[in-house]
Amino acid sequence: MPRYAITTFGCQMNVHDSERMHDVLRRAGYTEAGGPDEADVLVLNTCSVREKAEQKLRSEVGRLARWKRERGDRVLVVAGCVAQQEGERLLKQMRAIDVVVGPDNIPELPGLLGDLALGGLPVARTVFDVDAPRFLMASPTPGAGAQGGAPAAFVTIMKGCDERCSFCIVPYTRGPERYRPSDEIVAEIAALVAAGVREITLLGQTVNSYRDPLGALPRAPGASADDPDESEFAALLRRIAERVPGLARLRYTSPHPRHLTPSLIRAHAELAVLPRHVHLPVQSGSDRILRRMIRRYTRAEYVARTRALVEAVPGLTLSTDIIVGFPGETEDDFAATLSLVREVGYKGLFGFKYSRRPHTPALKLPDDVSEDVKGERLARLFEASEALLAAHLEGLVGTTQEVLVEGRDKQRGAGGTLWSGRTGRHEIVHIEGAGELDLLGEVVEVAIARANKHSLQAELTEAARAAARPRQRVGAGDAAGAEAARPARRVLPVIAAEGG
Ligand code: 5AD
């Protein structure tokens, strides 16, 4: 049986696409290899949102030429956004690549590999499914959570993007917006929850522009018929909350500020399943730059909407994405961004240096902020956001919080830390001294003991400790036996955005 490995770069959408590639390949009779060295087929699921991400693919393929030479029948697949962006050109530029497959063509991957095995030539398949959009479903393992034990799963509700932010390549690599029928979304979430998943993250490039192609959703409370920014996203959230009551947390990413409408704010106020955290990319705090970015909101509009959201949901925290050094960004523009970061009080921030991307409107503008200035602004931005996060985490010491336990901790050993998870506000919490308990997938109450730079240390409260299950032991005192009681969680190698 041929063996495959997948390496994932980039965003959650790519992580989700990699999961679906695992499903498609396994159904076609492939088995997962321990890593690229043991694989017959290696898939690189790529990102092209910034030039650096694209360069990563090119250097990775260069390195893999040797991997291919070691055995003549090895197959290298390039998937994801660079695949979509470059298509056949990749085959010409890099001879090591055998198959190029776009995000909408994942179901065709086994067929393409089959043709190749029969002696076919290298092939590129990058066609958008605009007429009949396909949304690949997770096939959950009962009792094990969606991803072999993981209590959190992604569900795609829309794909593509109709915005035209001038810096962004995504409309080119992911195509126009297509929405998934609401009943399919609800059915997938219900199946995941029945299999043990506790937290769902709804995915979409502009997730809150959602409209139901079936027209099956009633208008959400607070939705106005004549607001051009109104979507049916709030109605979808309400439908999920109502039909899947067993779901513990419902997150979404990434929303566009334009569609943070009164109906969505009201859903946050009324639905307990929505955690008190929203990631809302702002990109810049300067109106002049926002206009040049074609973001379609002003700083004042963004601030007013986030204020309304925080007023409706006290304690809600926000995180954001920011680009520094966009063409024409002056010191004053950047100062406006810094002041916005402080005004909104973000508790998390991804910052990026502007990078020119092919097929984007901003290519017309000279990339006139030097690398040095971009680097210096990024450092100042991180300094401001780290200070906000540190003060926030410090403020939580001594409180009790609810944590969804997502996994065993990598830092196991140090101070007896074993479990880690997130609060509803997305703060990362390491739980100490609970090694003998089985907490995976549980929402537990903890007392926050200390703040780290980016996370919290905590202990279970007495009540939570009394309610928790002991870990199952298969062989007496046998840690490996306890692990065997649950299927091991597959760890996807993710090379995430690293902030620059
Ligand atoms: N240059 C730098 N950052 C970019 N992003 C998107 N396009 C670019 C670009 N050309 C950032 C935005 C977006 C995040 C996913 O990546 O901040 O929200």
Residues whose N, C-alpha, C, O or C-beta is under 5 A from the ligand:
A	BS01	5AD	V49 R50 F167 C168 P281 D321 I322 I323 F352 K353 Y354 S355 R357
